[in-house]
Structures are given as C-alpha cells and as structure tokens.
Amino acid sequence: MTTTPPAGDPRTELPVVLGQYPITQVGYQRADDTTTLAIFPVAPKQTLPYTNCKDCEHHMARALEPDSHERHRTVPLQETLTRIPGYPTKLVIFKIPASSYWWVRYYANQRIFKRTTKTEVKRDALEAAKRFYDDINIRLHNGSIDAPLDYNPAQVMTFTSVTRLLVESEEAKYKRGQLTKISFENMQLRLNKHVLPFFMETDVNMINYKMLDAFLQHLSGPDHKLSVSTISAYMGLVRKVLIHAARHSFLKHVPEFPNVGVEDKPRGWFTVPEYKTVTAKAKKLVGVAVEWRKDALTGESYFCMPGEARRADDKLVRRVHMTRDLPDLIVFMVNSYIRPTDVKNMQHGHVYVIDREYTYLRLALPPSKGHSYAITTMPWAVRVYQRLCARRAKERGSTLEIPANEYVFMPDAPSREDAMKKLQRQFEVVLEMTGLRRSNTGEIRSLYSLRHSSIMFRLLYGRAIDTLTLARNARTSPEMIDRFYAAPLQGEMNIEMLQSRRNPRPWE
C-alpha cells in the first residue's frame, strides 16, 4: 500500500542536492537507530512511492533501483556498500557507476554528509572514512558544520597537505604574538630546504620508523654537513608535522623516532672582567660611526675607527653608528635575565619600578618560550631604566609620562626587526674590537650571551641560590639551566661555598 510519509518523518525533511536533481531521503528508520537510510535522486515533479514496510533491507533495495540512466550513475552500487568496523552503521563507503573512486557517506544530526575519498583502494577508503567521521563530529561539536572546508577530510592526507595546515596554524600564532618572526621564518626555511623535498606527497599514515631513519641518514650525509643540533631541529620539525596530523585525526598515532643523540653545547658567556671590558668599550664608542671594511688583499672583514683602515684601498662595506642604547642594554640584560626577544618586545607598560625593602623592576613581559612569569631584576637594572626614561624625556622635551606602548630600547627605529638588527650589529662591533667574539672554550658570543652571563653570575655569586627560583625568574626550566647554563660550572669556581661549614647546632 502506497502512503505519504507521516509529518516529522526525516524522509520529508532532509533534502540535499546532487548535481541538478534534488535528493530525498527514503527508507524506514528503526526505533533502535541502527539502520542507515538510503538516498537517491529524484527527477523534478516526480513523487516517490512510500510503502509502509517494516522490512528495512527490502525497502532500501527498492530505493536503490534506478529508474533512469542519470540516477543510475550516481546511485551507490549495492554490492559495494561497506560499513566500517567499530564505527556507527550510518558510516559507509561505496562506489557509484559515475566514478572509479570510493565514496563515503555519513548520516548525523538529521543530515547526510557525502564526499569522495579520491582513492580506488578500498583499504585507503576505509581509513579515509574514519577521518571523515572524526572531522564531521568535531565540526558538529564546535558548531562549525556549515563552514566551508578548505580540504577534504576524507581524502588521503599527504605530508605536504598536513604541513600546509601546520604553517597556517603557526602563522596565526605569529600574528597573535605567540611566535616570533624569526622562529616562523626558520620553520618555513627548514621545511622547504630538506623536509618537504624528502617526504613530498607521502601519506602521513605510511610514515614509519624506517622512513624516519632514512630521513635521518639523509640529513647526516656528507653533502649537507649539518651539525647534530641542526639535524635534531629538523627531526623535531617532522615530529611537529606528524603530531599536527594526529591532532586532526589524519594519523592514528605518531610513529617512533630514531635517536639523534644530541650533544648539549653550553652557550658562550662573559666572565666579570670580560663583562666590564665589553661595557667600557660600548660606552667609549657612543656616537662613533665605526667603519666596517674588507681587506683588499685577504678579503677579511674587520671593524675600525674612522680613518684607521689597514690600507687605503680597503673596501668600506658600511658605517655602523654606535648608540647610547647599547651600553645601557648590556648592563640591563646582565641584570635582568631577559632574552633578546624580550628586548625587542619590551614596552614601558611592561615595566614596574618596585622600591621597598628591596629595589627591583618587575617585568611583566609577553610570554616567551611558553613561560609568562613576571621577571624580577637586580638593582642595577633599575638605575639603567631610570636613566633611559630621563634621557627619553629630555629627547622629547617633555616632562609628561612616557606612553605605555612606547618601546624601551631603540623606540625610534622604523620597525622592531630593524631595532634588533642595529643593536646586534653594534654588539658585534664591540666584540670584534675587544677580541671577545669567542670564549676561551671556543663558543661564539652574541647578545644571548648577556642572558647567559646573568644566570651564571647568580649561580657563581648568589648566596645559596635556589635553581628552581632562578629558572622561574629567567623563564626557563631547571633542566635547561643544568644542560646549557650550569654545564661550565666547576667546584673550583665556587670553592668558598663548596668548603663552607654550617653554624654549630644548638645542642652542641
């Protein structure tokens, strides 16, 4: 007996579009919600017979019977309908006469979702269906189901595709200020140089230990001449891509990675006499346009005072104008534990002068390296900051309070990247002219060495300094302090503390 579906029946409420014909859901849905309802195209102005039949399989079979050539080419081939083990019965894969690819279909939230898997291999189609299922449910949970997809979640995800999604995510972090420009650019550079050319269009699910080990051997080859730490950074980037794939359900689990065997190398730092030498030289050079020249005979680059070139025909590369910001920066960094990135981002609104029992600056800087603790400085940092503020007020010719969004160091630079380049170049001039470019053990020194020196001075000269407290204040971890900062420490450096004795016990 042919009847009309009752009011509220999903067969009357779920129209979708396939090609130029509307699609109407037909079939009988059981009370236990276990039967997948079939769909098929209907020509315009055509009514569908509805048989009040309790035999669901019979009803679906009738629904799948084509009555036209067009319908036949887009209707699932009944013998190909396959359910995914361990998943709801409403998730199926199938083939249609119009395509050689497998398709996936899922019914949820009174809607039908369907997409090609872009694969002719059934095993790959089953995995694609699982990813499609996860994506649809995530979007339903987040209320973004109607938002357009910029990728096909049912399609086999290649390493390149996942990398593109990761770069977009990291770019968003950069725009939010959670990632530095240098870090973002370095990631892109490494991806394009070695990572993507090796993995290319490989399905992320096919990447295993063997392939990762092959990539490690590739990086370790004599043609690349990469350090162990650089190789480790490349392997870490690959791991980051695969973790991103796993988080988005493109990958079941992250495979095991081969051991790179990274050797920790302590960063270069300054002894107290070296620190005093560097500071004094920076003060002496304020206002000087130091010449950066190239030796006409050897091609060696060097810095010199104006008019003091080795030879008259030595090429002048550029002049480096030494600013008063540099000596202030050197003292400030050694007394505040901050990173060069913090220098770039530090505004007056981040700085609070505390003058109580102890005098210090509280630096409420933007998060860096995943840490957001406020930094407590040494007293000398207060003097440097007050001197900077006084000089800035004099330059402005105003006694008004400095705007909170004005940068502390090099505020007049065209950009923060330009400000840091100028400060780094000035510091290189000082290091070269003092002969302190390298430490006694061969480590190359940079602005970062000032932070290293700040931590080392506390470890050497602080009275019973607690490593955890120091790590928190420096926005790092006790492990990093031990691996990269405290590694050069020897007992002889702090023999006074090593041979110290406790006060007599009360009962003695």
Buried (B, 14 or more C-beta within 10 A) or exposed (E): EEEEBEEEBBBBEBEEEBEEBBBBBBBBBEEEEEBBBBBBBBEEEEEEEBBEEEEBEEBBEBBBEBEEEBBBBBBBEEEBBBBBEEBBEBBBBBBBEEEEBBBBBBBBEEBBBBBBBBBEEEEBBBBBBBBBBBBBBBBBEEEEBEEEEEBBBBBBBBBBBBBBBBBEBBBEEBEEEEBBEEEBEEBBEBBEEBBBEBBEEEBBBEBEEEBBBEBBEBBEEEEEEBEBEBBBBBBEBBBBBBBBBBEBBBBEEBBEBBEBEBEEBBBBBBBEEBBEBBBEBBBEBBEBEBBBBEBBEEEEEBBBEEEEBBEEEBEEEEEBBBBBBBBBBBBBBBBBBBBBBBBBBBBBEBBEBEEEEEBBBEBBBEEBEEBEBBBBBBEBBBBBBEBBBEEBBEEEEEEEEBEEEEBBBBBEBEEBEEBBEBBBBBBBBBBBBBEBBEBEEEBEBBBBBBBBBBBBBBBBEBEEBEBEEBBBBBBBBBEBBBBBBBEBBEEEBBEEBEEEEEEEEEEE
